[in-house]
Amino acid sequence: MSNHQNGKPSIVDKKREIANKELEGLSYSAKLASQYSLSIIEATLDPLVTISAKGKITDMNQATVGITGVTRDKLTGTDFFDYFTEPQKAREVYQEVFAEGSVNDFPLTVRHVEGELTDVLFNGSVYKDDDDNVLGAVIVARDVTEQKRIGKELLEAKEAAELATLVAQEAKIKAEKVAEIAENAMKSKQQFLSNMSHEIRTPMNAIIGFTKVMLKTELTAKQKEFLTSIKMSGDSLIVLINDILDLAKVDAGKMTFEKSPFKMSSSLSSMLHLFETKIREKNLTLIKKYDDNIPEVLLGDPARLHQIILNLVSNAVKFTSQGRITVSVRMLSEAEESVRVEFSIADTGIGINENKINQIFDNFHQASSDISRIYGGTGLGLAIVKQLVEAQGGSISVKSVIDVGTVFSFILDFQRTDQEALSEAASVDLVEDIKNIKVLVVEDIMLNQLLMKTLLDEFGFERDIAPNGLIAIEKLKEKSYDIILMDLQMPEMNGFEATEYIRNTLHSKIPIIALTADVTTVDLEKCKAVGMNDYIAKPVDDKLLYSKIVGLVAKPMPVQTAEDKEDDHTTIKCIDLTYLKQFTKANPQIIMEMIQLYLEQTPPLIALMRESYESKDWDTLRAAVHKLIPSFSIVGIHVDFTNMAKKLQEYALAKEYNEKMETLVLQIENVCTQACEELVEEYEMLKNGNNEN
């Protein structure tokens, strides 16, 4: 039955029409919303699936098709967990979703039909109807393959870095161990050389020391010849020991170089003076060429320069039988603060084979076995020279022609300075009451004790012996001494420990001279550190020992002028006839003859020395002083005046005026004049004594 009346729609029809239109509007909106949602889902790159409560796939997006390689039709209705490498874990995902309502970042691996694997993290949640009934679940997979790859690479990189760090640490530990082994080896080498030096020097000290003492006694010509040979052999052994120790110091990096002001010209002259006798014996000519443009005073290490030049000149003299030796020094370049100097030592000797030149600077190497047999030597000298030059930043070279000669050249840099040059041989003036010096010798080896007793008795000094540091300290508490001669290596308490106790506990400033058989840099530094004043290397040189004792103990006595003598009538005696009496067996007749000879020759030589100085006749001055020197020891004039005379001789050899000459001439003149006066008195006393007999 129609709801229309008279062809018009009824109210119900109108309501139905309105309702239908509303439904159509709702359906359109829902369809629009659904299409919008599907567009978003399809647009996402992450795989998305909907599954039923039984785990069946009900819908999916295109990304799911791509990751599995299975079409939508074939995916729909299949089990969700069939597309994973671990189906059981995939089953746990959807079960957890329905049990808990959601799942977050569950890791799974999707397998493509062609075998490609994709690592994903699954996130899902259930969806419900209007009555809150669970209809299914939506699961979204986030592709994390790239992140896992990067993470894996980062992990591998981290592991590689950790491994590299571990390797580096192991390499560092190995390097440190190698360095430690090398350092310990070097220390062992140094200790071995130190011990060997001590062990060798101890008997050599006695051999050379007693040989010197015996040479001063009355001997037959044959005995003197034998003893001289013994002394020369001992001296050669000491040179060898010093060479080995020098090489060890360079190898260990312990070689130090001084920076002190010195006059190169006079220094060179004094070095060459040492070879004059040998050069005259071989009828050679020595030529010195010196560049006057070199600054007068330079900063450097004169001792090491001496060592280099002495080695090279010694070789030149050794291997040259005729002709000349030329020592040349010239300035290569100069800067504001430094100069570069080239030294050349040329000879006309046997020469060196061309194929041997590159090896002559090697340790223990000589040009041929014949060289060692005929000329002697160890082959260490040139090795030391090379290392001494290069350790100072210099260079050395050699040119040679067989039977023509050899030229060694080395180049060193020196700093300019405004400082005054230090005196190379500090002299001590004549001392007052020299016989009253009290010496404590601290030495454990009986042979060395006997030698020191003998030497000190010859000097006329009082002496006590202590076999170790402990006994030395006890003696110091009981008795006063002027100086201590301290051995370094002793039982109970060594020299270093004893010196520290003397300085820090007894608070004594008594001069201490180290007696060391080991002259390595380490020991010398330690000697200074503990408070020792000086050192003497064994074998002990008696003249050096005397000079050092006097220098540290005795009070300087200025040489008196004529004016002083008028005011001071207490004249200190400057002669000592002990040696002359010993030499002549106290025969008064011979002593008188010796005194008469001295009185005859000395005044003219003094006058000649004065005249030649004033006229700057350096050759005559040098000759006059040279004739004076031997007489000093004969009449017992103190050794320091011998040193003064030698210094004056060096200045004269340099053939240039030096402001110190005037003082030296005056001192030598005064002491010789005083000696003549005292000898006249001695002569009269001996003469009167003979007349009474």
Wavefront OBJ file of the C-alpha trace (Angstrom):
o trace
v 0.000 0.000 0.000
v 1.391 3.312 -1.013
v 2.086 5.919 1.510
v 1.381 8.572 -1.064
v -1.897 10.408 -0.824
v -3.394 11.773 -4.000
v -0.050 11.176 -5.735
v 1.917 13.031 -3.074
v 4.586 11.373 -0.830
v 3.523 10.613 2.703
v 5.321 11.759 5.815
v 6.788 8.246 6.243
v 8.074 8.312 2.690
v 9.647 11.650 3.298
v 11.307 10.343 6.470
v 12.527 7.209 4.651
v 13.852 9.344 1.847
v 15.670 11.536 4.304
v 17.018 8.477 6.082
v 18.138 6.906 2.820
v 19.880 10.108 1.847
v 21.572 10.198 5.253
v 22.663 6.581 4.859
v 23.972 7.299 1.389
v 25.926 10.235 2.827
v 27.344 8.112 5.592
v 28.289 5.322 3.198
v 30.046 7.809 0.946
v 31.991 9.321 3.851
v 32.968 5.912 5.165
v 34.033 4.821 1.700
v 36.050 8.030 1.354
v 37.698 7.473 4.729
v 38.433 3.877 3.870
v 39.999 4.838 0.553
v 42.112 7.472 2.345
v 43.338 4.929 4.889
v 44.159 2.426 2.174
v 46.125 5.069 0.272
v 48.213 5.800 3.345
v 48.811 2.115 4.008
v 49.822 1.502 0.408
v 52.073 4.535 0.394
v 54.105 3.366 3.409
v 57.354 1.544 2.669
v 57.029 -0.715 5.704
v 55.324 -4.103 5.145
v 51.860 -4.213 6.831
v 49.512 -7.195 7.245
v 46.252 -7.900 9.004
v 45.765 -11.310 10.503
v 42.887 -13.145 12.053
v 42.853 -14.640 15.526
v 43.935 -17.922 13.926
v 46.996 -16.370 12.364
v 45.667 -16.205 8.809
v 46.602 -13.241 6.643
v 43.440 -11.292 5.767
v 44.986 -8.262 4.036
v 48.362 -6.680 3.252
v 49.982 -3.726 1.472
v 52.216 -3.742 -1.583
v 55.385 -3.530 0.580
v 54.486 -6.959 1.994
v 54.226 -8.335 -1.530
v 57.663 -6.906 -2.304
v 59.401 -8.260 0.779
v 57.986 -11.805 0.359
v 57.837 -12.045 -3.449
v 54.265 -13.515 -3.111
v 51.166 -11.937 -4.748
v 48.227 -10.621 -2.746
v 45.976 -13.496 -3.847
v 48.471 -16.115 -2.716
v 49.222 -14.299 0.533
v 45.536 -13.965 1.515
v 44.387 -16.785 3.760
v 47.882 -18.235 4.349
v 49.568 -18.621 7.718
v 51.391 -15.491 8.893
v 54.390 -17.430 10.258
v 55.139 -19.281 6.990
v 57.143 -16.356 5.587
v 59.849 -16.176 8.267
v 63.126 -17.999 8.843
v 61.980 -18.867 12.344
v 58.238 -19.792 12.095
v 57.913 -20.570 15.785
v 59.117 -17.113 16.764
v 56.696 -15.591 14.234
v 53.877 -17.630 15.790
v 54.847 -16.128 19.167
v 54.447 -12.620 17.676
v 50.794 -12.893 16.746
v 50.003 -14.911 19.879
v 51.534 -12.136 21.993
v 49.512 -9.530 20.083
v 46.209 -11.254 20.822
v 47.213 -12.084 24.394
v 48.619 -8.688 25.347
v 46.852 -6.468 22.843
v 50.103 -5.278 21.264
v 53.766 -6.094 20.589
v 56.771 -3.793 20.187
v 60.044 -4.227 18.235
v 59.997 -8.001 17.967
v 62.947 -9.053 15.784
v 62.291 -11.479 12.917
v 63.783 -12.280 9.536
v 61.526 -12.410 6.440
v 62.493 -14.846 3.674
v 61.826 -13.844 0.046
v 60.751 -16.673 -2.243
v 64.080 -16.307 -4.040
v 66.021 -16.678 -0.802
v 66.805 -13.048 0.067
v 66.545 -12.336 3.775
v 65.303 -9.113 5.362
v 65.721 -8.279 9.044
v 62.666 -6.563 10.513
v 61.265 -5.340 13.821
v 57.549 -6.088 14.212
v 55.086 -3.797 15.997
v 51.415 -4.779 16.196
v 48.084 -4.259 17.931
v 44.549 -5.741 17.781
v 41.539 -4.012 16.217
v 37.940 -4.423 17.473
v 34.291 -3.900 16.403
v 31.825 -1.489 17.990
v 31.063 -4.041 20.686
v 34.748 -4.306 21.651
v 35.130 -7.725 20.125
v 38.633 -8.480 18.725
v 38.367 -8.919 14.994
v 42.072 -9.313 14.178
v 45.485 -7.710 14.454
v 47.495 -5.245 12.409
v 51.236 -5.889 12.274
v 53.791 -3.460 10.771
v 57.342 -4.598 9.980
v 60.184 -2.069 10.011
v 63.049 -3.072 7.690
v 66.236 -2.830 9.797
v 68.600 -4.702 7.456
v 70.649 -1.556 6.700
v 70.750 -0.553 10.351
v 71.903 -4.064 11.289
v 74.536 -3.930 8.547
v 75.781 -0.572 9.790
v 75.647 -1.828 13.379
v 77.555 -4.939 12.401
v 80.160 -2.835 10.599
v 80.403 -0.519 13.588
v 80.796 -3.523 15.856
v 83.409 -4.997 13.568
v 85.123 -1.612 13.374
v 85.018 -1.354 17.166
v 86.375 -4.865 17.506
v 89.046 -4.061 14.902
v 89.898 -0.855 16.764
v 90.062 -2.747 20.050
v 92.206 -5.377 18.375
v 94.430 -2.688 16.865
v 94.676 -1.028 20.274
v 95.533 -4.388 21.799
v 98.132 -5.014 19.081
v 99.502 -1.498 19.578
v 99.655 -2.041 23.329
v 101.391 -5.361 22.826
v 103.771 -3.711 20.341
v 104.385 -0.928 22.856
v 105.011 -3.462 25.613
v 107.359 -5.381 23.300
v 109.103 -2.154 22.287
v 109.453 -1.151 25.932
v 110.826 -4.609 26.720
v 113.260 -4.369 23.802
v 114.266 -0.874 24.936
v 114.624 -2.137 28.499
v 116.700 -5.091 27.314
v 118.860 -2.738 25.217
v 119.201 -0.315 28.125
v 120.053 -3.141 30.511
v 122.524 -4.488 27.960
v 124.130 -1.047 27.691
v 124.178 -0.730 31.480
v 125.697 -4.192 31.714
v 128.260 -3.208 29.099
v 129.044 -0.014 30.982
v 129.229 -1.902 34.272
v 131.429 -4.570 32.708
v 133.764 -1.942 31.275
v 133.730 -0.091 34.572
v 134.589 -3.244 36.509
v 137.181 -4.349 33.984
v 138.688 -0.879 33.955
v 138.947 -1.002 37.717
v 140.365 -4.510 37.757
v 142.949 -3.735 35.058
v 143.877 -0.315 36.386
v 144.441 -1.562 39.935
v 147.476 -3.742 39.083
v 148.563 -1.267 36.395
v 148.514 1.450 39.028
v 151.045 -0.511 41.061
v 153.144 -1.554 38.038
v 153.494 1.962 36.642
v 153.681 3.639 40.053
v 156.472 1.457 41.412
v 158.281 1.588 38.078
v 158.368 5.384 38.355
v 159.619 5.123 41.917
v 162.368 2.671 40.917
v 163.430 4.841 37.995
v 164.301 7.548 40.528
v 166.712 5.238 42.358
v 170.272 4.337 41.452
v 170.203 1.875 38.548
v 172.525 0.271 36.072
v 172.032 1.222 32.431
v 170.455 -2.167 31.681
v 168.071 -1.933 34.653
v 166.984 1.523 33.609
v 166.396 0.275 30.066
v 164.225 -2.604 31.303
v 162.229 -0.404 33.680
v 161.672 2.209 30.995
v 160.305 -0.514 28.720
v 157.965 -1.669 31.484
v 156.714 1.881 31.986
v 156.169 2.419 28.259
v 154.219 -0.839 28.007
v 152.096 0.161 30.985
v 151.408 3.575 29.492
v 150.316 1.917 26.228
v 147.885 -0.319 28.111
v 146.373 2.686 29.861
v 145.886 4.442 26.514
v 144.074 1.347 25.237
v 141.810 1.234 28.304
v 140.987 4.933 27.909
v 140.173 4.407 24.215
v 137.753 1.578 24.989
v 136.043 3.595 27.717
v 135.699 6.601 25.421
v 134.024 4.440 22.768
v 131.674 3.019 25.388
v 130.731 6.510 26.544
v 129.920 7.616 22.996
v 127.875 4.448 22.358
v 125.918 4.963 25.557
v 125.279 8.622 24.800
v 127.187 9.522 27.971
v 129.872 11.544 26.238
v 129.491 15.164 27.287
v 131.103 18.204 25.711
v 132.083 21.336 27.571
v 131.355 24.871 26.417
v 134.255 26.836 27.839
v 136.171 29.820 26.433
v 139.637 29.011 25.103
v 142.280 30.406 22.762
v 142.527 28.061 19.833
v 145.896 29.304 18.584
v 147.790 28.869 21.848
v 145.888 25.656 22.543
v 147.049 24.244 19.207
v 150.627 25.344 19.880
v 150.717 23.590 23.238
v 149.395 20.389 21.633
v 152.000 20.381 18.886
v 154.717 21.080 21.438
v 154.170 17.549 22.774
v 155.412 16.071 19.490
v 158.552 18.164 19.089
v 160.911 15.567 20.558
v 159.509 12.692 18.497
v 159.515 14.798 15.330
v 163.152 15.778 15.895
v 164.089 12.145 16.507
v 162.622 11.174 13.125
v 164.141 14.224 11.347
v 160.717 15.405 10.224
v 159.552 18.958 9.629
v 156.472 20.260 11.433
v 154.586 23.058 9.681
v 151.787 24.974 11.351
v 149.376 27.093 9.296
v 146.861 29.124 11.255
v 144.167 31.460 9.925
v 144.445 34.794 11.767
v 140.807 35.568 10.891
v 139.663 33.024 13.480
v 138.445 34.887 16.611
v 141.005 34.798 19.413
v 138.639 33.291 22.004
v 135.979 30.696 21.156
v 133.498 28.576 23.093
v 134.049 24.846 22.796
v 135.569 21.770 24.378
v 139.358 22.212 24.190
v 140.002 18.853 25.898
v 138.091 16.919 23.223
v 139.667 19.033 20.482
v 143.070 18.126 21.942
v 142.098 14.464 21.918
v 141.079 14.593 18.250
v 144.165 16.469 17.056
v 146.556 14.444 19.238
v 145.208 11.214 17.757
v 145.557 12.471 14.185
v 149.005 14.039 14.653
v 150.183 10.946 16.527
v 149.126 8.805 13.557
v 150.858 11.173 11.152
v 154.110 10.995 13.131
v 153.856 7.213 13.488
v 153.363 6.532 9.781
v 155.802 9.135 8.407
v 159.479 8.268 8.222
v 160.651 11.243 6.155
v 159.330 14.569 4.944
v 156.906 16.783 6.824
v 153.702 16.995 8.806
v 151.480 19.999 8.160
v 148.774 21.096 10.577
v 146.406 23.666 9.043
v 143.530 25.491 10.681
v 141.325 27.806 8.619
v 137.960 29.472 9.010
v 135.448 28.221 6.432
v 132.600 30.572 7.310
v 131.396 32.856 10.041
v 128.050 34.007 11.381
v 127.026 36.488 14.017
v 127.242 33.950 16.838
v 129.458 31.167 15.480
v 132.324 30.219 13.180
v 132.987 27.061 11.177
v 136.589 25.884 11.313
v 138.369 23.246 9.227
v 141.351 21.359 10.669
v 143.702 19.439 8.369
v 146.586 17.149 9.315
v 148.690 16.204 6.271
v 151.694 13.904 6.198
v 154.140 12.482 3.660
v 153.879 8.982 5.073
v 153.018 5.519 3.789
v 149.459 6.352 2.710
v 146.312 4.196 2.719
v 145.000 1.857 0.039
v 141.927 3.245 -1.724
v 139.881 0.126 -0.952
v 140.649 0.512 2.771
v 139.789 4.182 3.228
v 136.089 3.558 3.950
v 136.961 1.129 6.738
v 139.679 2.953 8.665
v 137.184 4.630 10.994
v 135.781 1.255 12.110
v 136.566 -0.018 15.602
v 139.761 -2.088 15.853
v 140.432 -1.675 12.131
v 143.781 -0.908 10.546
v 144.667 -0.600 6.887
v 146.413 -3.995 6.943
v 147.736 -6.601 9.338
v 151.255 -5.436 8.485
v 150.435 -2.004 9.931
v 149.673 -3.487 13.346
v 152.751 -5.699 13.257
v 155.182 -2.995 12.134
v 153.755 0.166 13.706
v 151.680 -1.196 16.583
v 148.374 0.187 17.792
v 144.848 -1.144 18.220
v 142.951 0.632 15.466
v 140.750 2.472 17.973
v 142.182 5.982 17.604
v 140.441 6.906 14.333
v 137.155 5.354 15.486
v 137.237 7.592 18.565
v 138.173 10.633 16.470
v 135.231 10.073 14.117
v 132.750 9.646 16.946
v 134.070 12.658 18.860
v 133.772 14.836 15.745
v 130.298 13.634 14.746
v 128.976 13.767 18.312
v 129.688 17.523 18.191
v 127.805 17.915 14.893
v 130.964 17.941 12.773
v 132.250 15.857 9.875
v 135.544 14.163 9.039
v 137.092 12.990 5.778
v 140.349 11.479 4.521
v 142.321 11.557 1.277
v 145.363 9.392 0.711
v 147.800 8.164 -1.918
v 150.104 5.201 -1.272
v 153.717 6.293 -0.621
v 152.731 9.956 -1.106
v 150.840 10.769 2.062
v 147.510 11.210 3.821
v 145.333 14.199 4.694
v 142.742 13.978 7.467
v 140.302 16.903 7.602
v 137.513 17.587 10.056
v 135.095 20.482 10.438
v 133.628 21.795 13.702
v 131.477 24.761 14.679
v 132.462 26.992 17.603
v 130.504 29.765 19.270
v 131.789 33.298 19.489
v 132.185 34.716 23.002
v 133.163 37.866 24.839
v 134.418 35.846 27.808
v 138.083 35.629 28.646
v 139.799 32.309 28.004
v 140.316 30.111 31.016
v 143.878 29.226 31.912
v 144.513 25.774 30.496
v 146.935 24.855 33.257
v 146.049 26.594 36.463
v 149.168 27.026 38.512
v 149.592 27.127 42.270
v 152.225 29.436 43.649
v 154.927 28.282 46.011
v 153.425 26.977 49.233
v 154.383 27.660 52.808
v 155.624 24.802 54.992
v 154.863 22.244 52.286
v 156.125 19.352 54.401
v 153.405 19.698 57.033
v 150.509 18.446 54.893
v 148.625 15.595 56.617
v 147.003 13.147 54.191
v 144.439 10.418 54.905
v 144.562 7.690 52.235
v 141.377 5.605 52.033
v 142.308 2.533 49.983
v 141.522 -1.161 50.459
v 144.127 -2.812 48.211
v 147.435 -3.289 50.030
v 149.536 -2.871 46.888
v 147.974 0.532 46.261
v 148.368 1.422 49.939
v 152.096 0.742 49.676
v 152.374 2.800 46.496
v 150.565 5.788 48.042
v 152.763 5.539 51.144
v 155.857 5.563 48.942
v 154.704 8.580 46.897
v 153.576 10.601 49.920
v 156.817 9.821 51.722
v 158.703 11.135 48.698
v 156.637 14.334 48.882
v 157.521 14.625 52.565
v 153.849 14.522 53.626
v 152.438 12.882 56.746
v 150.023 10.061 55.899
v 147.636 7.590 57.489
v 145.937 4.662 55.757
v 142.297 3.560 56.158
v 141.233 0.351 54.337
v 137.590 1.470 53.953
v 135.192 4.354 54.487
v 134.072 3.327 57.978
v 137.606 3.303 59.349
v 138.330 6.595 57.556
v 135.405 8.240 59.371
v 136.653 6.955 62.724
v 140.107 8.364 62.005
v 138.587 11.730 61.069
v 136.818 11.831 64.431
v 140.101 11.211 66.264
v 142.553 13.284 64.214
v 142.566 16.237 61.831
v 143.851 15.961 58.263
v 144.483 18.484 55.493
v 143.199 16.336 52.642
v 141.702 12.903 51.881
v 142.638 10.648 48.966
v 139.499 8.510 48.564
v 139.274 5.275 46.593
v 135.770 4.687 45.196
v 135.287 0.920 45.310
v 135.838 -0.528 48.788
v 134.150 -3.035 51.116
v 132.052 -2.037 54.149
v 131.606 1.569 52.974
v 132.671 2.778 49.527
v 134.122 6.164 48.633
v 130.797 7.733 47.625
v 129.092 6.716 50.873
v 132.044 7.860 52.964
v 132.158 11.249 51.242
v 128.406 11.772 51.742
v 128.829 10.997 55.449
v 131.794 13.360 55.761
v 129.893 16.178 54.034
v 126.385 15.684 55.455
v 126.925 14.164 58.912
v 130.367 15.392 59.955
v 129.749 18.659 58.066
v 133.416 18.711 57.119
v 134.747 20.747 54.203
v 138.067 18.904 54.083
v 139.269 18.590 50.443
v 138.623 15.113 49.013
v 140.322 13.779 45.873
v 138.799 10.650 44.345
v 141.214 7.892 43.364
v 139.335 6.128 40.575
v 140.267 3.320 38.262
v 137.014 3.940 36.373
v 136.945 7.299 34.619
v 133.508 6.964 33.010
v 131.289 10.034 32.864
v 128.859 8.512 35.356
v 131.490 8.182 38.085
v 132.863 11.675 37.561
v 129.379 13.183 37.809
v 128.717 11.156 40.940
v 132.030 12.335 42.437
v 130.928 15.945 42.032
v 127.404 15.192 43.268
v 128.537 13.735 46.610
v 130.943 16.612 47.250
v 134.367 15.482 46.075
v 136.674 18.321 45.051
v 138.670 16.574 42.327
v 139.693 13.169 41.005
v 142.827 11.390 39.819
v 142.643 8.421 37.476
v 144.709 5.374 38.279
v 147.538 4.743 37.536
v 148.363 7.812 39.597
v 150.749 10.308 38.061
v 152.986 11.423 40.931
v 153.469 14.964 39.618
v 149.750 15.423 39.040
v 148.982 14.043 42.492
v 151.463 16.410 44.100
v 150.109 19.378 42.169
v 146.470 18.611 43.046
v 147.219 18.093 46.737
v 149.145 21.342 46.922
v 146.499 23.166 44.910
v 143.698 22.139 47.278
v 145.568 22.382 50.572
v 148.444 24.813 50.514
v 148.010 28.537 50.898
v 149.415 30.442 47.929
v 152.548 32.405 48.655
v 152.995 35.379 46.340
v 156.438 35.674 44.815
v 158.160 38.504 46.564
v 159.541 41.516 44.751
v 162.678 43.355 45.853
v 160.533 45.976 47.595
v 158.673 43.290 49.523
v 161.910 41.742 50.685
v 163.093 45.047 52.143
v 159.964 45.213 54.288
v 159.768 41.518 55.119
v 162.874 39.846 56.436
v 161.207 36.414 56.960
v 162.018 34.934 53.575
v 160.461 31.523 52.816
v 162.903 29.028 51.398
v 162.148 28.077 47.787
v 164.670 25.273 47.209
v 164.578 21.686 48.453
v 167.731 19.617 47.939
v 166.110 16.308 48.951
v 166.115 14.989 45.405
v 169.654 16.217 44.754
v 170.918 14.538 47.911
v 169.108 11.324 47.039
v 170.430 11.427 43.491
v 174.020 12.026 44.628
v 173.778 9.719 47.658
v 174.392 12.840 49.772
v 177.912 13.207 48.397
v 178.781 16.806 49.349
v 181.402 17.160 46.630
v 178.956 16.257 43.859
v 176.247 18.440 45.411
v 178.647 21.392 45.451
v 179.529 20.797 41.804
v 175.827 20.705 40.881
v 175.165 23.921 42.812
v 178.140 25.616 41.167
v 176.868 24.626 37.716
v 173.403 26.005 38.534
v 174.894 29.282 39.789
v 176.985 29.611 36.629
v 174.254 28.929 34.052
v 171.126 30.400 35.671
v 171.833 34.171 35.929
v 172.784 34.453 32.202
v 169.642 32.502 31.227
v 167.485 34.766 33.413
v 169.019 37.829 31.768
v 168.483 36.305 28.306
v 164.858 35.502 29.160
v 164.234 39.094 30.241
v 165.966 40.625 27.197
v 164.257 38.395 24.651
v 160.859 39.096 26.230
v 161.388 42.836 26.072
v 162.577 42.651 22.443
v 159.789 40.184 21.524
v 162.353 37.684 20.276
v 160.048 34.717 20.826
v 162.437 32.014 19.571
v 165.205 33.115 21.935
v 162.731 33.469 24.808
v 161.476 29.942 24.256
v 165.020 28.548 24.061
v 166.085 30.320 27.280
v 163.062 29.059 29.231
v 163.548 25.565 27.798
v 167.069 25.461 29.284
v 165.834 26.692 32.671
v 163.100 24.088 33.188
v 165.259 20.968 33.924
v 167.158 22.746 36.688
v 163.964 23.448 38.681
v 163.471 19.831 39.698
v 167.190 19.344 40.388
v 167.348 22.072 43.052
v 163.797 21.408 44.301
v 162.040 24.515 43.043
v 158.314 23.849 43.307
v 156.615 22.132 40.362
v 154.249 25.064 39.922
v 157.142 27.183 38.683
v 157.878 24.437 36.174
v 154.281 24.776 35.009
v 154.690 28.553 34.762
v 157.828 28.137 32.685
v 156.081 25.670 30.376
v 153.181 28.083 29.962
v 155.616 30.889 29.072
v 157.265 28.517 26.607
v 153.861 27.839 24.989
v 153.180 31.551 24.619
v 156.594 32.010 23.018
v 155.954 29.061 20.697
v 152.762 30.776 19.502
v 154.974 33.756 18.537
v 152.480 36.324 19.696
v 152.378 38.677 22.639
v 150.276 37.632 25.609
v 149.505 39.929 28.513
v 150.299 37.129 30.989
v 153.919 36.881 29.835
v 155.088 39.807 31.973
v 153.838 38.176 35.189
v 155.318 34.794 34.289
v 158.723 36.314 33.427
v 158.734 38.214 36.721
v 157.768 35.177 38.809
v 160.389 32.931 37.178
v 163.024 35.632 37.469
v 162.290 36.175 41.167
v 162.216 32.503 42.145
v 165.450 31.777 40.254
v 167.164 34.779 41.863
v 166.008 33.624 45.290
v 167.153 30.077 44.515
v 170.612 31.364 43.604
v 170.868 33.237 46.910
v 169.799 30.161 48.891
v 172.167 27.910 46.929
v 175.095 30.220 47.678
v 174.333 29.740 51.392
v 174.033 25.957 50.921
v 177.321 25.920 49.015
v 179.129 27.800 51.806
v 177.695 25.467 54.449
v 178.840 22.388 52.518
v 182.231 23.943 51.892
v 182.720 24.793 55.552
v 181.593 21.312 56.533
v 184.186 19.742 54.237
v 186.942 22.014 55.595
v 186.091 20.993 59.160
v 186.354 17.334 58.167
l 1 2 3 4 5 6 7 8 9 10 11 12 13 14 15 16 17 18 19 20 21 22 23 24 25 26 27 28 29 30 31 32 33 34 35 36 37 38 39 40 41 42 43 44 45 46 47 48 49 50 51 52 53 54 55 56 57 58 59 60 61 62 63 64 65 66 67 68 69 70 71 72 73 74 75 76 77 78 79 80 81 82 83 84 85 86 87 88 89 90 91 92 93 94 95 96 97 98 99 100 101 102 103 104 105 106 107 108 109 110 111 112 113 114 115 116 117 118 119 120 121 122 123 124 125 126 127 128 129 130 131 132 133 134 135 136 137 138 139 140 141 142 143 144 145 146 147 148 149 150 151 152 153 154 155 156 157 158 159 160 161 162 163 164 165 166 167 168 169 170 171 172 173 174 175 176 177 178 179 180 181 182 183 184 185 186 187 188 189 190 191 192 193 194 195 196 197 198 199 200 201 202 203 204 205 206 207 208 209 210 211 212 213 214 215 216 217 218 219 220 221 222 223 224 225 226 227 228 229 230 231 232 233 234 235 236 237 238 239 240 241 242 243 244 245 246 247 248 249 250 251 252 253 254 255 256 257 258 259 260 261 262 263 264 265 266 267 268 269 270 271 272 273 274 275 276 277 278 279 280 281 282 283 284 285 286 287 288 289 290 291 292 293 294 295 296 297 298 299 300 301 302 303 304 305 306 307 308 309 310 311 312 313 314 315 316 317 318 319 320 321 322 323 324 325 326 327 328 329 330 331 332 333 334 335 336 337 338 339 340 341 342 343 344 345 346 347 348 349 350 351 352 353 354 355 356 357 358 359 360 361 362 363 364 365 366 367 368 369 370 371 372 373 374 375 376 377 378 379 380 381 382 383 384 385 386 387 388 389 390 391 392 393 394 395 396 397 398 399 400 401 402 403 404 405 406 407 408 409 410 411 412 413 414 415 416 417 418 419 420 421 422 423 424 425 426 427 428 429 430 431 432 433 434 435 436 437 438 439 440 441 442 443 444 445 446 447 448 449 450 451 452 453 454 455 456 457 458 459 460 461 462 463 464 465 466 467 468 469 470 471 472 473 474 475 476 477 478 479 480 481 482 483 484 485 486 487 488 489 490 491 492 493 494 495 496 497 498 499 500 501 502 503 504 505 506 507 508 509 510 511 512 513 514 515 516 517 518 519 520 521 522 523 524 525 526 527 528 529 530 531 532 533 534 535 536 537 538 539 540 541 542 543 544 545 546 547 548 549 550 551 552 553 554 555 556 557 558 559 560 561 562 563 564 565 566 567 568 569 570 571 572 573 574 575 576 577 578 579 580 581 582 583 584 585 586 587 588 589 590 591 592 593 594 595 596 597 598 599 600 601 602 603 604 605 606 607 608 609 610 611 612 613 614 615 616 617 618 619 620 621 622 623 624 625 626 627 628 629 630 631 632 633 634 635 636 637 638 639 640 641 642 643 644 645 646 647 648 649 650 651 652 653 654 655 656 657 658 659 660 661 662 663 664 665 666 667 668 669 670 671 672 673 674 675 676 677 678 679 680 681 682 683 684 685 686 687 688 689 690 691 692 693
